[in-house]
Amino acid sequence: MTTCAAQTSPRKRAGNGAVQRNDADEVGLDALVGHAGYAVRRFQIWIFQDFIKTLGEVDIRPTQYSVLTVIGANPGLSQMAVAKRLGIERARLVHLLDSLEQRRYVKRIKSKTDRRSHALYLTAPGAAALSKFKRLAAEHERHVEAKLGRENRQHLLRILADFT
């Protein structure tokens, strides 16, 4: 796997053409270099930055995209089920759903069997928006593949499959 861009900062040239070192270049990582968690976190930062940049025109964040995708694939799912499946705190999901409802992407319908529960559905504009988001997310995945290589990306997905 290649190193992610967030780990190395580009060097700038001074007015006289000499290369200026960034202070971050001087900071040694010691044992962090061998820690999977550190490497995964740095890669996650790169992944999120690229996702946000690639989907910037539609103002959608990774968690919002995940929620819309799960609701789109499972119409009528409860808020609790979405929160559990995606590992999102219930209170945070409520706030997130409020924002998606304000954008008219999602609607909540009170459950007929449990008055405390709501079933989640995409609206027509939400379904159309999700279709566009998926196209942009596919572009983002092409960036990931360009960074890692096709085989490494597929290998990474196989490794991480146990955590999804």
C-alpha positions in Angstrom: 0.0 0.0 0.0 1.3 3.4 -0.8 1.5 6.1 1.9 -1.4 8.5 2.0 -0.8 12.1 1.1 -1.8 13.3 4.6 1.4 11.7 6.0 3.8 13.6 4.0 3.6 17.3 3.5 4.7 18.9 0.3 7.9 21.0 0.4 7.7 24.6 -0.7 10.3 26.6 -2.5 11.5 29.8 -1.0 11.8 32.9 -3.2 15.4 32.0 -3.9 14.4 28.6 -5.2 15.7 26.7 -2.2 13.5 23.9 -0.8 11.9 24.8 2.6 11.3 22.0 5.0 8.0 22.0 6.8 8.3 21.5 10.6 6.1 18.4 10.2 8.8 16.8 8.1 11.1 16.9 11.1 8.8 15.1 13.4 9.7 11.4 13.8 6.9 9.0 14.2 8.9 6.3 16.1 6.7 3.3 16.9 3.6 4.8 15.2 5.1 3.7 11.9 4.4 0.1 12.8 0.9 0.7 14.3 -1.9 -0.5 12.1 -4.4 1.8 13.9 -2.2 4.9 13.1 -1.9 4.0 9.5 -5.7 3.2 9.2 -6.5 6.5 10.8 -4.3 8.5 8.5 -5.8 6.7 5.5 -9.3 7.4 6.9 -8.4 11.1 7.0 -7.3 11.0 3.4 -10.4 9.0 2.4 -12.8 11.5 4.1 -11.0 14.5 2.7 -11.2 13.1 -0.8 -14.9 12.1 -0.3 -15.8 15.6 0.9 -13.9 17.2 -2.0 -15.4 14.9 -4.6 -18.9 15.3 -3.3 -18.4 18.9 -2.4 -20.8 20.2 -5.1 -23.7 18.4 -3.5 -22.8 19.2 0.2 -23.1 15.6 1.5 -20.9 14.1 4.2 -19.8 10.5 4.5 -22.2 9.7 7.3 -25.1 11.3 5.5 -24.3 9.3 2.4 -24.2 6.1 4.5 -27.6 6.8 6.1 -29.2 7.7 2.8 -27.8 4.6 1.2 -29.0 2.3 3.9 -32.5 3.8 3.9 -32.6 3.6 0.1 -31.7 -0.1 0.3 -34.1 -0.8 3.2 -37.2 1.3 2.9 -39.2 1.4 6.1 -36.2 0.6 8.4 -36.5 2.0 11.9 -34.2 4.7 13.2 -32.9 2.3 15.8 -31.9 -0.3 13.1 -30.1 2.3 11.0 -28.2 3.6 14.1 -27.2 0.0 15.1 -26.2 -1.1 11.6 -24.0 2.0 11.0 -22.7 2.4 14.5 -24.1 5.8 15.0 -25.3 7.1 18.4 -29.1 7.5 18.4 -29.0 11.1 19.4 -26.5 11.9 16.6 -28.7 10.0 14.1 -31.8 12.0 15.1 -29.9 15.3 14.4 -28.6 13.9 11.1 -32.1 12.8 10.1 -33.4 16.2 11.0 -31.0 17.8 8.5 -31.8 15.2 5.8 -35.5 15.8 6.4 -35.0 19.6 6.1 -33.4 19.0 2.7 -36.4 16.9 1.8 -34.3 13.7 1.2 -35.9 11.6 4.0 -39.3 11.2 5.6 -40.1 9.6 8.9 -43.4 7.8 9.3 -44.6 6.8 12.8 -44.7 3.0 13.1 -48.1 1.5 13.3 -46.9 -1.2 15.7 -44.6 0.9 18.0 -45.6 4.6 18.7 -42.0 5.3 19.9 -40.5 4.2 16.5 -40.4 5.8 13.1 -40.0 4.1 9.7 -37.5 5.8 7.3 -38.1 6.3 3.6 -36.3 8.3 0.9 -38.5 10.9 -0.7 -38.6 11.2 -4.5 -36.0 14.1 -4.4 -34.0 12.0 -1.9 -33.9 9.0 -4.3 -32.9 11.3 -7.2 -30.2 12.9 -5.0 -28.9 9.6 -3.8 -28.5 8.4 -7.4 -26.3 11.4 -8.1 -24.4 10.9 -4.8 -23.7 7.3 -5.8 -22.2 8.4 -9.1 -19.9 10.9 -7.3 -19.1 8.3 -4.7 -18.0 5.9 -7.5 -15.7 8.7 -8.7 -14.3 8.9 -5.2 -13.7 5.1 -5.2 -11.8 5.5 -8.5 -9.5 8.0 -6.6 -9.0 5.4 -3.9 -8.2 2.8 -6.5 -5.7 5.2 -8.2 -4.0 5.8 -4.8 -3.8 2.1 -3.8 -4.0 0.2 -7.1 -6.9 -2.1 -8.0 -5.6 -5.3 -6.4 -4.6 -3.5 -3.2 -8.0 -1.8 -3.0 -9.7 -5.2 -3.4 -7.4 -6.8 -0.9 -8.1 -4.0 1.6 -11.9 -4.5 1.2 -11.5 -8.2 1.9 -9.4 -7.5 5.0 -11.9 -5.0 6.3 -15.0 -7.0 5.4 -15.0 -8.6 8.9 -15.6 -5.1 10.4 -18.6 -4.1 8.3 
